[in-house]
Amino acid sequence: MSQKKSKKRKNIKVKQIAVPKKSPTISLCMMVKDEEELLPQCLDSVKDHVDEIIVVDTGSTDRTVEIAETHGAKVYHHPWENNFSKHRNQSISYATGDWILIMDADEELDAGTVHLLRKVIHEAPTSVISFNVRSYMGNGAYYTEGNSTRLFKNGLGFHYKGYVHNQLVARGKATPSSIVLWHHGYDIPDEQLDAKKQRSLQLLRKQIEEFPDDLPTRHHLAMTLLACKEHEEAYQEAKLTLDMMRKRDVIDPHFSWTYFVAVASLMKLERFDEADSLCLKALETFDWSIDIYHCLTQIKFVKKEYEKVIEYGYKFLKLRGEIQKAISRLPLFQFETVHRDWVVYRSMGYASLYLGNYDKGIELLEKALNRSPECDQHTLAEEIGQNLTKSKEWDKAISFLESLPKEEKSFEKGLVELGANYERVGRLDEAVTLYDQIEGTFDEDAAIPFKRGLLLLKLKRHDEATVAFEKAVKRNPDYVEAWINWGLALENLGEKELAEKRYLSALELEQNSPKGNLNLGLFYFNNNEYLNSKDYLLKASPYFSENIYLQLALARSYLEAAEIEAMITVCEKILRLLDLPADLLIESMSQVAELFVGISERLLQQKKLDSFDVALDIAKHLRPERTDGLKQLSRLAFDLSEPMRGASILETLLAIDPKDPEILSLVQGHIKELEG
């Protein structure tokens, strides 16, 4: 039987062709109304990274719809019903993509991280993805940091609830991502922001009426009341929310924010002890709350617990570092103060100064200045400079105050303080230059040229000083001190007639001006017009009771007017000022002369030469009978290298007794010096 040959089957290898996996699609879902200003930047930031744009318009009257359609959006119209969640859910209902991306018109995706959108939806192990949301505040001065769920799978029944501050209702945990979303909604003009807050407040109150036990709604109501500066009501609402949370044993990261609202409200109400206790209570549950640590640094500073300021400040900075490294490690939550670290540095800096750690304090204050927003830097520099000035740390104060702009009127106090500090450390020329620079900025302020004039007087630049004081008087004709110092500058230039007129002008404005009476009185006295000087010096005397030169000038004027009793009264005052015996029984004019010789000796020892000359002149006119005091005085003058004054005393001695051998011996002993 013939065998049928069996055909051997060959194993055929079929090459597997990889079928490309369909890339998940993304639908951007938005609800808008009258957003023509911000909508373009929002859509431009995301249009190349999504597959469709769904826009629910709730009644725009501007170019919002046109802008949306220009960017390829599908626009659906629904009248506004005072319910954010309802309109948000309407937008989701039109989406055909596999994933839903939620954004508002006042937001934009960060250009540096938007490319991660496709990557995260491929790799995410969950159906919900969170972004890092940064909200600009204070005209861009700083921004808050937070995590928010913005990307989730479509078709799983995820939806929003709540009239305002709507919350996503979704299953499972969110996968954190590195995508950054910038929010501009709070960085708007005050009027718009206030209207926005009031709208939110109205909707939240309505929501509370319907859902009085809803904790998130109560939390948002407390938060909005704080933003509206209703501090007492905000505290009460936050306290009620926290009480409800404890009773229900609810621990949700968002309620650390409720603690923050309660604490911030108490701080605004200046109830710092209560705020302190509440912070510590919050940390029992939310020890990661950077906002609570921020509050504690400020509370402890107000309470002058400076060691605690340092302790909590460093805890704040440690947490801040962790947030900056990876905010996604922390709960889905918004951190208010993460970029207000400069406030903490400021408190820590002052606390260190008060604790005596000067170098550390300055280091921290410099960090505060460097970290502060540009809009606050000059104000902070002025504040630090002024506080360091009060502590007499003038050189360091200068380093802060020198950063102030010379052309801004709002910093006049700091700039004037800078000039004063230059003067305190002996940098007079720099102070003059500074006042010259800022004189034009403060063109209505007479104090600036006045201060410049005073410095020029010290530098003996009297011509320039007269110009400065004249300018001050032109700006303020009633500036008594400027008139007086103008007179002094002219007096130093030898312009006696003009100087007298300026002094008289000052006294016309203020008859009892102590400085005006003093300067005019001394002006007359120094020009030997003793009778004219007396009344002015007498008016000035009570205000300058320890001015020995004034008292001597007054005594000399009384002598010229033959008012001996008044002169003796002044003499007794001078003796007390110089710690010389004053309770003496005066029986003769010669005895008074000897008292003035004693006064002359003390003044010569103290090197108060102008006052010495006046005292000696009085002694000469009274002619002491005994010459012992004058002899001693002449010896002292030569010993102190004052040969001209020594010669004058010898001349007086020779006039009293030209044959006294001791006097002649004194003359002979100092003949070489006298010839010199």
C-alpha positions as CSV (number, residue, x, y, z in Angstrom):
1,M,0.0,0.0,0.0
2,S,1.5,3.1,-1.0
3,Q,2.0,5.4,1.7
4,K,0.9,8.9,1.2
5,K,3.7,11.2,1.9
6,S,2.7,13.5,4.7
7,K,3.3,17.0,4.1
8,K,5.3,18.6,6.8
9,R,3.8,21.9,8.0
10,K,6.1,24.8,8.3
11,N,5.8,27.2,11.2
12,I,5.2,30.5,9.7
13,K,6.3,33.5,11.8
14,V,4.0,36.4,11.4
15,K,5.6,39.7,12.2
16,Q,3.7,41.7,14.7
17,I,2.9,45.2,13.6
18,A,2.7,47.7,16.6
19,V,-0.6,49.5,16.5
20,P,-0.2,53.0,17.8
21,K,-2.0,53.5,21.0
22,K,-4.5,56.2,20.7
23,S,-3.3,59.3,22.5
24,P,-5.9,60.5,25.1
25,T,-7.5,63.7,24.2
26,I,-8.0,66.8,26.4
27,S,-10.9,69.2,26.5
28,L,-10.4,72.6,28.1
29,C,-13.7,73.5,29.8
30,M,-14.4,77.1,30.8
31,M,-17.2,79.3,32.0
32,V,-16.9,83.1,31.2
33,K,-18.6,86.4,31.3
34,D,-17.2,89.7,30.1
35,E,-13.5,88.5,30.1
36,E,-12.2,90.2,27.0
37,E,-9.2,91.7,28.9
38,L,-7.7,88.4,30.3
39,L,-9.2,85.7,28.0
40,P,-6.6,86.1,25.2
41,Q,-3.6,85.4,27.4
42,C,-5.4,82.4,29.0
43,L,-6.3,80.8,25.6
44,D,-2.9,81.6,24.1
45,S,-1.2,79.7,26.9
46,V,-3.1,76.5,26.4
47,K,-4.6,76.3,22.8
48,D,-1.7,74.3,21.4
49,H,-1.8,71.7,24.1
50,V,-5.5,70.7,24.1
51,D,-7.8,69.0,21.5
52,E,-10.9,71.1,22.0
53,I,-11.9,74.3,23.9
54,I,-15.4,74.4,25.4
55,V,-16.7,77.8,26.6
56,V,-20.0,78.4,28.4
57,D,-20.7,82.1,28.2
58,T,-23.2,83.4,30.8
59,G,-24.1,86.6,29.2
60,S,-21.1,88.6,28.0
61,T,-21.7,92.0,26.5
62,D,-18.1,92.6,25.4
63,R,-15.8,90.8,22.9
64,T,-15.5,87.7,25.0
65,V,-17.4,85.4,22.6
66,E,-15.6,86.7,19.6
67,I,-12.2,86.2,21.2
68,A,-13.1,82.6,22.2
69,E,-14.3,81.7,18.7
70,T,-11.1,83.2,17.2
71,H,-9.2,80.8,19.3
72,G,-11.2,77.8,18.0
73,A,-13.5,77.5,21.0
74,K,-17.0,75.9,20.8
75,V,-19.2,78.5,22.6
76,Y,-22.4,77.6,24.3
77,H,-24.7,80.2,25.8
78,H,-26.4,79.9,29.2
79,P,-27.9,82.8,31.2
80,W,-26.1,83.4,34.5
81,E,-27.9,81.7,37.4
82,N,-25.7,82.8,40.4
83,N,-24.3,79.3,40.6
84,F,-20.7,78.7,39.5
85,S,-20.9,74.9,39.9
86,K,-24.0,74.7,37.6
87,H,-22.2,76.5,34.8
88,R,-19.0,74.6,35.4
89,N,-20.9,71.3,35.0
90,Q,-22.6,72.6,31.9
91,S,-19.2,73.1,30.3
92,I,-18.1,69.6,31.2
93,S,-21.3,68.2,29.7
94,Y,-20.2,69.4,26.2
95,A,-16.7,67.9,26.4
96,T,-15.8,65.0,24.1
97,G,-12.2,64.6,25.3
98,D,-10.9,61.7,27.4
99,W,-9.6,64.2,30.0
100,I,-11.1,67.5,31.3
101,L,-8.9,70.5,31.9
102,I,-10.5,73.2,34.1
103,M,-9.4,76.8,33.8
104,D,-10.8,80.3,34.4
105,A,-10.3,83.3,32.1
106,D,-8.1,85.0,34.7
107,E,-5.6,82.1,34.6
108,E,-2.8,81.0,32.3
109,L,-0.7,77.9,32.2
110,D,3.0,78.4,32.9
111,A,5.0,78.4,29.6
112,G,7.7,76.4,31.2
113,T,5.5,73.5,32.4
114,V,2.6,73.4,30.0
115,H,4.3,70.8,27.8
116,L,3.9,68.3,30.7
117,L,0.1,68.1,30.1
118,R,0.4,65.1,27.7
119,K,3.0,63.4,29.8
120,V,1.1,63.5,33.1
121,I,-2.1,62.0,31.6
122,H,-0.1,59.1,30.2
123,E,1.7,58.4,33.5
124,A,-0.9,59.3,36.1
125,P,-1.9,56.3,38.2
126,T,-5.2,58.0,39.2
127,S,-8.1,59.8,37.5
128,V,-7.4,63.2,39.0
129,I,-4.3,65.4,38.6
130,S,-3.4,68.4,40.6
131,F,-1.5,71.6,39.5
132,N,0.6,74.0,41.5
133,V,-1.6,77.2,41.5
134,R,0.1,80.5,42.1
135,S,-2.2,83.5,42.7
136,Y,-0.7,86.9,42.2
137,M,-1.5,89.5,45.0
138,G,-0.9,93.2,45.6
139,N,-0.2,94.3,42.0
140,G,2.1,91.4,41.5
141,A,4.1,92.1,44.7
142,Y,3.9,88.5,45.7
143,Y,1.9,85.3,45.1
144,T,0.3,82.5,47.1
145,E,1.2,78.9,46.5
146,G,-1.2,76.0,46.5
147,N,-2.3,72.6,45.0
148,S,-5.6,72.3,43.1
149,T,-7.2,69.5,41.1
150,R,-7.5,70.8,37.5
151,L,-7.3,67.7,35.3
152,F,-9.5,64.7,35.5
153,K,-10.9,61.8,33.4
154,N,-14.1,62.4,31.6
155,G,-17.1,60.2,31.8
156,L,-16.7,59.1,35.4
157,G,-19.4,61.3,36.8
158,F,-17.0,63.8,38.3
159,H,-18.7,67.1,38.9
160,Y,-18.7,70.4,40.9
161,K,-20.8,71.5,43.8
162,G,-21.3,74.8,45.6
163,Y,-22.6,78.2,44.4
164,V,-19.2,79.8,44.8
165,H,-15.7,78.4,45.5
166,N,-17.0,75.3,43.7
167,Q,-15.5,72.0,44.8
168,L,-14.8,69.0,42.6
169,V,-16.6,65.9,43.7
170,A,-14.3,63.0,42.5
171,R,-13.2,59.6,43.6
172,G,-9.7,58.6,44.6
173,K,-6.6,60.6,45.4
174,A,-5.1,63.2,43.1
175,T,-1.8,62.6,41.4
176,P,0.4,65.7,42.0
177,S,2.1,67.2,39.0
178,S,4.7,69.9,38.4
179,I,2.4,71.9,36.1
180,V,2.1,75.5,37.2
181,L,-1.0,77.6,36.7
182,W,-0.9,81.3,37.3
183,H,-4.0,83.0,38.7
184,H,-4.5,86.8,38.1
185,G,-8.0,87.1,39.6
186,Y,-6.9,88.8,42.8
187,D,-4.4,91.1,41.1
188,I,-6.9,93.6,39.9
189,P,-7.8,97.2,40.8
190,D,-9.3,97.6,44.3
191,E,-12.8,98.6,43.1
192,Q,-13.0,95.4,41.0
193,L,-11.6,93.3,43.7
194,D,-14.0,94.7,46.3
195,A,-17.0,94.0,43.9
196,K,-15.7,90.4,43.4
197,K,-15.5,89.8,47.2
198,Q,-19.0,91.2,47.8
199,R,-20.4,89.0,45.0
200,S,-18.8,86.0,46.6
201,L,-20.0,87.0,50.0
202,Q,-23.6,87.3,48.7
203,L,-23.5,83.9,47.1
204,L,-21.9,82.2,50.2
205,R,-24.6,83.7,52.5
206,K,-27.2,82.3,50.2
207,Q,-25.5,78.9,50.1
208,I,-25.3,78.9,54.0
209,E,-29.0,79.4,54.2
210,E,-29.6,76.3,52.1
211,F,-26.7,74.2,53.6
212,P,-26.0,75.5,57.1
213,D,-24.0,72.4,58.1
214,D,-21.7,72.4,55.1
215,L,-18.2,72.9,56.5
216,P,-16.5,73.9,53.2
217,T,-19.1,76.6,52.7
218,R,-18.7,78.0,56.2
219,H,-14.9,77.9,55.7
220,H,-15.1,79.9,52.5
221,L,-17.6,82.4,54.2
222,A,-15.1,83.0,57.0
223,M,-12.3,83.5,54.4
224,T,-14.3,85.9,52.4
225,L,-15.4,87.9,55.5
226,L,-11.7,88.3,56.4
227,A,-11.0,89.5,52.8
228,C,-13.8,92.0,53.2
229,K,-12.2,93.2,56.5
230,E,-15.2,92.1,58.6
231,H,-12.8,90.8,61.2
232,E,-15.1,90.1,64.1
233,E,-17.7,88.3,61.9
234,A,-14.8,86.4,60.1
235,Y,-13.5,85.2,63.5
236,Q,-16.9,84.1,64.7
237,E,-17.6,82.2,61.5
238,A,-14.2,80.6,61.5
239,K,-14.6,79.6,65.2
240,L,-18.0,78.1,64.4
241,T,-16.5,76.1,61.5
242,L,-13.7,74.8,63.7
243,D,-16.1,73.8,66.5
244,M,-18.2,71.9,63.9
245,M,-15.1,70.2,62.6
246,R,-14.1,69.0,66.0
247,K,-17.5,67.7,66.9
248,R,-17.6,65.7,63.6
249,D,-13.9,64.6,64.1
250,V,-13.1,66.0,60.6
251,I,-9.5,66.5,59.7
252,D,-9.2,68.1,56.3
253,P,-6.1,70.2,55.2
254,H,-8.4,73.1,54.2
255,F,-9.4,73.6,57.8
256,S,-5.8,74.6,58.6
257,W,-6.7,77.6,56.5
258,T,-9.8,78.1,58.7
259,Y,-7.4,78.3,61.7
260,F,-5.4,80.9,59.7
261,V,-8.5,83.0,59.0
262,A,-9.5,82.9,62.7
263,V,-5.9,83.8,63.8
264,A,-5.6,86.6,61.2
265,S,-8.9,88.0,62.3
266,L,-7.9,88.0,66.0
267,M,-4.6,89.7,65.0
268,K,-6.5,92.5,63.2
269,L,-8.7,92.9,66.3
270,E,-5.4,93.1,68.4
271,R,-6.4,90.1,70.5
272,F,-3.0,88.6,70.4
273,D,-3.2,86.3,73.4
274,E,-6.2,84.6,71.9
275,A,-4.5,84.4,68.5
276,D,-1.4,82.9,70.2
277,S,-3.4,80.1,71.9
278,L,-5.3,79.3,68.7
279,C,-2.1,79.0,66.7
280,L,-0.7,76.4,69.2
281,K,-4.1,74.6,68.9
282,A,-3.8,74.5,65.1
283,L,-0.3,73.1,65.2
284,E,-1.6,70.1,67.2
285,T,-3.3,68.9,64.0
286,F,-1.6,70.8,61.2
287,D,2.0,71.0,62.1
288,W,2.9,71.6,58.5
289,S,0.9,74.9,58.3
290,I,3.4,77.5,57.2
291,D,0.7,80.2,57.6
292,I,0.3,79.5,61.3
293,Y,4.1,79.7,61.8
294,H,4.1,83.0,59.9
295,C,1.3,84.3,62.3
296,L,3.2,83.1,65.4
297,T,6.3,85.1,64.4
298,Q,4.2,88.3,64.2
299,I,2.3,87.6,67.4
300,K,5.4,86.8,69.4
301,F,7.0,90.0,68.1
302,V,4.1,92.1,69.3
303,K,4.2,90.3,72.7
304,K,8.0,91.0,72.8
305,E,8.8,87.3,73.1
306,Y,11.8,87.6,70.9
307,E,13.3,84.2,71.5
308,K,10.0,82.7,70.3
309,V,10.1,85.0,67.2
310,I,13.4,83.4,66.2
311,E,12.2,79.9,67.0
312,Y,9.0,80.1,64.9
313,G,10.8,82.1,62.2
314,Y,13.2,79.3,61.5
315,K,10.4,76.7,61.5
316,F,8.6,78.9,58.9
317,L,11.7,79.1,56.8
318,K,12.3,75.3,57.0
319,L,8.7,74.6,55.8
320,R,9.1,77.2,53.1
321,G,12.2,75.4,51.8
322,E,10.2,72.1,51.6
323,I,7.4,73.8,49.8
324,Q,9.7,75.3,47.2
325,K,11.4,72.0,46.6
326,A,8.2,70.0,46.1
327,I,4.9,71.6,47.0
328,S,3.2,68.4,45.7
329,R,4.3,66.5,48.8
330,L,2.0,68.7,50.9
331,P,-1.9,68.5,51.0
332,L,-4.1,70.0,48.3
333,F,-4.2,73.4,49.8
334,Q,-3.4,77.0,49.4
335,F,-0.5,78.6,51.3
336,E,-1.0,82.3,51.8
337,T,2.3,83.4,53.3
338,V,5.0,81.3,51.6
339,H,6.3,84.3,49.6
340,R,6.0,86.7,52.4
341,D,9.2,85.4,54.0
342,W,10.6,88.9,54.1
343,V,8.1,89.8,56.8
344,V,9.4,86.9,58.9
345,Y,13.0,88.0,58.2
346,R,12.1,91.5,59.3
347,S,10.7,90.3,62.6
348,M,13.6,88.0,63.2
349,G,16.0,90.8,62.5
350,Y,14.5,93.2,65.0
351,A,14.2,90.4,67.5
352,S,17.9,89.6,67.2
353,L,18.8,93.3,67.7
354,Y,16.6,93.4,70.8
355,L,18.3,90.3,72.1
356,G,21.7,91.9,71.6
357,N,22.8,89.8,68.6
358,Y,23.6,92.8,66.5
359,D,25.4,91.2,63.6
360,K,22.7,88.5,63.1
361,G,20.0,91.2,63.3
362,I,21.6,93.2,60.6
363,E,22.1,90.1,58.4
364,L,18.4,89.2,58.8
365,L,17.2,92.7,58.1
366,E,19.3,92.8,54.9
367,K,17.7,89.5,53.9
368,A,14.3,91.0,54.6
369,L,15.1,94.0,52.3
370,N,16.5,91.8,49.5
371,R,13.5,89.4,49.7
372,S,10.8,92.1,49.9
373,P,8.7,93.0,46.8
374,E,10.1,95.8,44.8
375,C,7.1,98.0,45.7
376,D,7.9,97.6,49.4
377,Q,11.7,97.8,49.4
378,H,12.1,101.5,49.8
379,T,9.5,101.8,52.5
380,L,11.2,98.9,54.4
381,A,14.7,100.4,53.9
382,E,13.4,103.7,55.3
383,E,11.8,102.0,58.3
384,I,15.0,99.9,59.1
385,G,17.2,103.0,58.7
386,Q,15.0,105.0,61.0
387,N,14.9,102.3,63.7
388,L,18.7,101.8,63.5
389,T,19.1,105.6,63.9
390,K,17.1,105.4,67.1
391,S,19.5,102.7,68.3
392,K,22.4,105.1,67.4
393,E,23.7,102.6,64.8
394,W,24.2,105.5,62.4
395,D,26.7,103.9,60.0
396,K,24.4,100.9,59.4
397,A,21.4,103.1,59.2
398,I,23.1,105.1,56.5
399,S,23.7,101.9,54.4
400,F,19.9,101.3,54.4
401,L,18.8,104.9,53.9
402,E,21.2,105.5,51.0
403,S,19.1,103.2,48.8
404,L,16.1,105.6,49.0
405,P,15.3,107.4,45.7
406,K,16.1,111.1,45.9
407,E,13.3,112.1,43.6
408,E,10.3,110.6,45.6
409,K,8.6,112.9,48.0
410,S,7.2,110.1,50.1
411,F,10.6,109.3,51.5
412,E,11.4,112.8,52.8
413,K,11.7,111.6,56.4
414,G,14.1,108.9,55.6
415,L,16.2,111.2,53.4
416,V,16.4,113.9,56.1
417,E,17.4,111.2,58.6
418,L,20.1,110.2,56.2
419,G,21.4,113.7,56.1
420,A,21.3,113.9,59.9
421,N,23.2,110.6,60.1
422,Y,25.9,111.9,57.8
423,E,26.2,114.8,60.1
424,R,26.4,112.6,63.2
425,V,29.3,110.6,61.8
426,G,31.1,113.7,60.6
427,R,30.4,113.3,56.9
428,L,29.2,116.9,56.6
429,D,30.1,117.4,52.9
430,E,28.0,114.4,51.9
431,A,25.1,115.7,54.0
432,V,25.3,119.1,52.1
433,T,25.4,117.2,48.8
434,L,22.4,115.2,49.8
435,Y,20.3,118.2,50.8
436,D,21.4,119.9,47.5
437,Q,20.2,116.8,45.6
438,I,16.8,116.6,47.2
439,E,16.1,120.3,47.5
440,G,14.4,120.3,44.1
441,T,12.2,117.3,45.0
442,F,10.9,118.9,48.1
443,D,10.6,122.4,46.5
444,E,8.0,123.5,49.0
445,D,9.8,122.4,52.1
446,A,11.7,125.1,53.8
447,A,13.4,122.7,56.2
448,I,15.7,121.2,53.5
449,P,17.5,124.4,52.6
450,F,17.5,125.3,56.3
451,K,19.3,122.1,57.2
452,R,21.7,122.6,54.4
453,G,22.4,126.1,55.7
454,L,23.1,124.8,59.2
455,L,25.7,122.4,57.8
456,L,27.3,125.1,55.7
457,L,27.6,127.2,58.9
458,K,29.5,124.4,60.6
459,L,31.7,124.2,57.5
460,K,32.3,127.9,57.7
461,R,31.0,128.3,54.2
462,H,29.1,131.4,55.2
463,D,28.4,132.8,51.7
464,E,26.6,129.6,50.7
465,A,24.8,129.5,54.0
466,T,23.3,132.9,53.5
467,V,21.9,131.7,50.1
468,A,20.4,128.5,51.7
469,F,18.7,130.5,54.6
470,E,17.4,133.0,52.1
471,K,15.8,130.2,50.1
472,A,14.3,128.8,53.3
473,V,12.8,132.1,54.2
474,K,11.3,132.5,50.6
475,R,9.6,129.2,51.0
476,N,8.4,130.0,54.5
477,P,8.5,133.7,55.4
478,D,7.5,132.8,59.0
479,Y,10.5,130.5,59.5
480,V,12.0,132.2,62.6
481,E,15.0,129.9,62.9
482,A,15.9,130.5,59.3
483,W,15.8,134.3,59.9
484,I,18.0,133.9,63.0
485,N,20.6,131.7,61.3
486,W,20.6,133.9,58.2
487,G,21.6,136.7,60.5
488,L,24.3,134.6,62.0
489,A,25.8,133.7,58.6
490,L,25.8,137.4,57.7
491,E,27.4,138.3,61.0
492,N,30.2,135.9,60.3
493,L,30.7,137.6,56.9
494,G,31.0,141.0,58.7
495,E,27.7,142.2,57.3
496,K,26.6,143.7,60.6
497,E,23.8,145.9,59.4
498,L,22.2,143.1,57.4
499,A,22.7,140.7,60.3
500,E,20.9,143.0,62.7
501,K,18.0,143.3,60.4
502,R,17.6,139.5,60.0
503,Y,17.6,139.1,63.8
504,L,15.0,141.9,64.2
505,S,12.9,140.2,61.5
506,A,13.0,137.0,63.6
507,L,11.9,138.8,66.7
508,E,9.1,140.6,64.9
509,L,7.7,137.1,64.1
510,E,8.3,135.8,67.6
511,Q,9.0,138.4,70.2
512,N,10.0,135.9,72.9
513,S,12.1,133.6,70.7
514,P,14.9,132.4,73.0
515,K,17.4,131.9,70.1
516,G,16.4,135.2,68.5
517,N,16.9,137.1,71.7
518,L,20.2,135.3,72.4
519,N,21.7,135.9,69.0
520,L,20.7,139.6,68.9
521,G,21.8,140.1,72.5
522,L,25.2,138.6,71.8
523,F,25.4,140.5,68.5
524,Y,25.1,143.8,70.4
525,F,27.4,142.6,73.1
526,N,30.2,141.5,70.7
527,N,29.9,144.9,69.1
528,N,30.3,146.6,72.6
529,E,26.7,147.8,72.6
530,Y,26.2,146.6,76.1
531,L,23.2,148.7,76.9
532,N,21.4,147.4,73.8
533,S,22.3,143.8,74.6
534,K,21.0,143.7,78.2
535,D,17.3,143.3,77.6
536,Y,17.7,140.7,74.9
537,L,20.1,138.7,77.0
538,L,17.8,138.9,80.0
539,K,15.0,137.4,77.9
540,A,17.2,134.6,76.6
541,S,18.8,133.8,80.0
542,P,16.1,131.5,81.5
543,Y,16.3,129.2,78.3
544,F,20.1,129.1,78.4
545,S,20.7,129.1,82.1
546,E,23.9,127.0,81.8
547,N,25.4,129.1,79.0
548,I,28.3,130.7,80.8
549,Y,29.2,133.0,78.0
550,L,25.6,134.4,78.0
551,Q,25.7,134.8,81.8
552,L,29.0,136.7,81.6
553,A,27.8,138.9,78.8
554,L,24.7,139.7,80.9
555,A,26.9,140.5,83.9
556,R,29.0,142.8,81.8
557,S,25.9,144.5,80.4
558,Y,24.6,145.0,84.0
559,L,28.0,146.5,84.9
560,E,27.7,149.0,82.1
561,A,24.2,149.9,83.2
562,A,25.5,150.3,86.8
563,E,23.0,147.7,87.9
564,I,25.4,146.2,90.4
565,E,23.0,144.1,92.4
566,A,21.7,142.4,89.3
567,M,25.3,141.8,88.2
568,I,26.2,140.2,91.6
569,T,23.1,137.9,91.3
570,V,24.4,136.7,87.9
571,C,27.9,136.4,89.3
572,E,26.6,133.9,92.0
573,K,24.9,131.9,89.2
574,I,28.2,131.7,87.3
575,L,30.1,130.6,90.4
576,R,27.6,127.7,90.9
577,L,27.9,126.7,87.2
578,L,31.7,126.5,87.7
579,D,31.5,124.6,91.0
580,L,33.1,127.6,92.8
581,P,32.1,128.8,96.3
582,A,29.0,131.0,95.8
583,D,27.5,131.6,99.2
584,L,29.7,134.5,100.1
585,L,29.1,137.7,102.1
586,I,30.0,140.4,99.6
587,E,31.1,143.7,101.2
588,S,32.9,145.6,98.5
589,M,33.3,145.9,94.7
590,S,36.9,144.9,95.1
591,Q,35.6,141.6,96.5
592,V,33.4,141.2,93.5
593,A,36.4,141.9,91.2
594,E,38.3,139.1,92.9
595,L,35.4,136.7,92.4
596,F,35.6,137.4,88.7
597,V,39.3,136.8,88.8
598,G,38.6,133.4,90.3
599,I,36.0,132.8,87.5
600,S,38.6,133.8,85.0
601,E,41.1,131.3,86.4
602,R,38.6,128.4,86.2
603,L,37.6,129.3,82.6
604,L,41.3,129.5,81.6
605,Q,41.9,126.1,83.1
606,Q,38.9,124.7,81.1
607,K,40.2,126.4,77.9
608,K,36.9,128.4,77.5
609,L,38.8,131.3,76.2
610,D,36.0,133.5,74.9
611,S,34.3,133.3,78.3
612,F,37.6,133.9,80.0
613,D,38.1,137.2,78.1
614,V,34.7,138.5,79.3
615,A,35.3,137.5,82.9
616,L,38.7,139.1,82.9
617,D,37.3,142.3,81.3
618,I,34.7,142.5,84.1
619,A,37.5,142.0,86.7
620,K,39.6,144.7,85.2
621,H,36.7,147.2,85.2
622,L,36.0,146.4,88.9
623,R,39.7,146.7,89.7
624,P,40.5,144.3,92.5
625,E,42.6,145.8,95.4
626,R,44.6,142.6,95.9
627,T,46.7,141.4,93.0
628,D,47.5,137.9,94.1
629,G,44.7,136.4,92.0
630,L,45.8,138.3,88.9
631,K,49.4,137.3,89.4
632,Q,48.4,133.6,89.6
633,L,46.2,134.1,86.6
634,S,49.1,135.6,84.5
635,R,51.3,132.6,85.4
636,L,48.6,130.2,84.4
637,A,48.1,132.0,81.0
638,F,51.8,131.6,80.1
639,D,51.8,128.0,81.3
640,L,48.9,127.3,79.1
641,S,50.7,128.9,76.1
642,E,48.4,131.9,76.0
643,P,51.0,134.7,76.0
644,M,48.7,137.4,74.6
645,R,46.3,136.9,77.5
646,G,49.1,136.7,79.9
647,A,50.5,140.0,78.7
648,S,47.0,141.6,79.0
649,I,46.9,140.5,82.7
650,L,50.4,141.8,83.3
651,E,49.3,145.1,81.8
652,T,46.5,145.3,84.3
653,L,48.8,144.5,87.2
654,L,51.2,147.2,86.2
655,A,48.4,149.7,86.0
656,I,47.4,148.7,89.6
657,D,50.9,148.7,91.1
658,P,53.7,149.5,88.7
659,K,56.4,149.2,91.4
660,D,55.4,145.8,92.8
661,P,58.7,143.8,92.5
662,E,56.8,140.5,92.0
663,I,54.9,142.0,89.1
664,L,58.1,143.3,87.6
665,S,59.7,139.9,88.1
666,L,56.8,138.3,86.2
667,V,57.3,140.8,83.3
668,Q,61.0,140.1,83.3
669,G,60.4,136.3,83.4
670,H,58.2,136.4,80.3
671,I,60.0,139.1,78.4
672,K,60.9,136.8,75.5
673,E,57.4,135.6,75.1
674,L,56.1,139.2,75.3
675,E,58.6,140.2,72.6
676,G,57.5,137.3,70.5
